[in-house]
Amino acid sequence: YSVLTNNLAYNANISLFNFNITIPAELANYSMYIYSISGSILTLEKSVINIVAGDVYIIQGQSNAQAKKYSLFGTANNNQSNFIRVFASGTEFVSNLQNNIKWYIGQGDLDRNSNGNTGQWGLKLARMLVDSLNIPIAIFNGAHGGKDIAFFQAPTNYDTSQLSNYGRLYYRLNKTNLKDYVRAVLWSQGENDGDGGTNTTISEYKNLFLSIKDDWLRDYPNIEHIYMFQTKNGCGGFLHKIKEAQRQLSFENLEISIMSTAAIVSDGCHFPFVDGYELFANRIFRLVLKRIYGKLTSDEINPPMITSANLTNDTTLVVGTDAISLSIDTIAEDFQLENAGNSSITNIETVSNKIIFTLSEHPGSLSSISYLGQSLGNGNFITNQNNLELVCFYKYPVDCSISKTISEIACDSYTWIDGNTYTTSNNTATHVLTNTAGCDSIFTLDLTINNSDSIIDIQVTCNSYDWIDGVTYTASNNTATHTLTNAAGCDSVVTLDLTINYSTTGTDTQTACDSLTWIDEVTYTASNNTATHTLTNSVG
C-alpha cells in the first residue's frame, strides 16, 4: 500500500484537495481510505473499495445490442466476473440515471433499465477479454431496442442534456472520466431501418452512421476501431439495403470491421444465448484481440466479402472475395440476379476464393447480383476456413465485359485485330469489341514472335551435285534456294553457293623396247592403248 498526504488550507471552512494515484491494469481490487488529521485526532472521512483499472468498450444499437435474455436457451450470467464492471445502466429515464452514481458487476440477461447491463454477448465478450488478457473490462451499453439509426444521432446539446440516447451515453462516460479511454465501439443496429420500419436508403444509412462515427471520434478521441455486426433479416422486414450499407461502410472505411450473422439461428428477430449471442461474442473476440491488442490469431477471422463480379463468358459469372478459400456443402441459397432478363442461376460452386455461377443465358449489360441471407439461419452457406459465412450484399453490379487472352505464336511478324503489325513478342496489347448484349469484350494479346533464319550452303564439287532440293546441278550456282523449318517452327532459307569444277583427260604416248613400267606401276610387255589411270588435276 502507499500513503499520500495533502496539507489543507481552508477558506470559509472549505478546503479543496486531490490525489493522483496510479494503479496497474490487473486482476486485482484496490481500496482507498481518506482520513483527516486534526491535532492528534484521525478520522476516516471516506472509503472506496474494489477499485480496478482496465479497458473501456461501448456497445450501441438496437435490441440485438441490448441483447437481453430473449429465450429459454441459456443464461449469459455464468460469465459474470468481479472484473467486468458497468457504471449505472443504459436506462432512458433521466432521473434514474442522474441519481445513480454506482458501479456494478456486469450482468447480461436483463434489459437496459437494469443496473450493470452489458447484454448477453457483451458479457461473454468481456469475460473472454478478462480471461485472455488478465485485465478488467468496463462495458457501457447504450443500446435501445426498436429505434432507427437517426435515434442515435448526437443533438447539439448532448453534453448538457440527457434527453437523448447519445447524451445519456456521453453523460455516463464523462461522469466517470473515462471518455478519453474508450478503446472500441461495437455496433448492432438496423432492423428498424428496413422496409418494415423507416425504409432508410443505402446512402441515408451510410451518412447517418458516418455522422455518429465522427461524433464518437470527437467525444471519445482514443477509439481505435469500430466493429459492426451485419444486421440479420427478420424483424424490420427486408433489410437488404441496410445490410448493403453496412457492407459498404466496412469496405470503404479501414477503421470499421464487419461481422456476418446470416448463419446464426434466431427466432426471426432475436437470438438465444447458446449458439446465438454467444457466437456474436466468439466471432468478434478474435477481431478485437488482433486489432486492439495485437495478438496473433488464426487466419480468416474476418468473414468473406465480395470484391468483384465478372462474366468470363456468356453464361459464367465469377464472384471474387477476399477470403483465402471458400467451401460449400451443397448448392448455396439466397443468391439473386437483378435486371438480367430471362437469365437465371442454374448452378453454384466454389473454386479457391471464388464463387462460380452458371447462368442460363447472358444476363445483359445492366445486371447485378445479390446475396440476401436467410431470416432464420437455417440453410446452406458459403463459408471460409473459420466457418464464417459470406457477408450479404445487394445489387452488386456485374461487370459484363468479358476478358479473353488471345495466345498467338508467329514467325517474324503478326497482324492482330487492332490493325497493328507486331514484329516482336507482346503481352500487353489490348483491343475492345462490343458484343451483341452491349458489353465489352476485352481481348489481350499474348504474342510470341519467333524469327526465321537464312543459311548459305557452300559446296565445291566436280562435274555435278545433287542438292537438298532434289536437283542435280552440273554448273556452278549461287541463286538456288530451298526452305526448311528451324527449331522454332519458322522458315530456315538455305541458299546454295555451288562451284562445279570439271575433270580432264589426256593420252600418254610411250614407245619402249621389250617392256614399260607405267604410272599405274604396271609393267607392260606388249603394246596397249586401253589402260587408264586417274590423277587429280589442278582444280581438285
Secondary structure, 3 states (H helix, E strand, C coil): CCCCCCCCCCECCECCCCCCCCCCCCCCCEEEEEEEEECCEEEEEEEEEEECCCEEEEEEECHHHHCCCCCCCCCCHHHCCCCEEEECCCCCCHHHHHCCCCEEECECCCCCCCCCECCHHHHHHHHHHHHHHCCCEEEEECCCCCCCHHHHCCCCCCCCCCCCHHHHHHHHHHHCCCCCCEEEEEEECCHHHCCCCCCCCHHHHHHHHHHHHHHHHHHCCCCCEEEEECCCCECCECCHHHHHHHHHHHHHCCCEEEECCCCCCCCCCCCCHHHHHHHHHHHHHHHHHHHHHCCCCCCCCCCCCEEEEEEEECCEEEEEECCCCCECCCCCCCEEEECCCCCCEEEEEEECCEEEEEECCCCCCCCEEEECCCCCCCCCCCECCCCCECCCEEEEECECCEEEEEEEEEECCEECCCCCEECCCECCCEEEEECCCCCEEEEEEEEEEECCEEEEEEEEEECCEECCCCCEECCCECCCEEEEECCCCCEEEEEEEEEEECCCCCCCCCCCCCCEECCCCCEECCCCCCCCCCCCCCCC
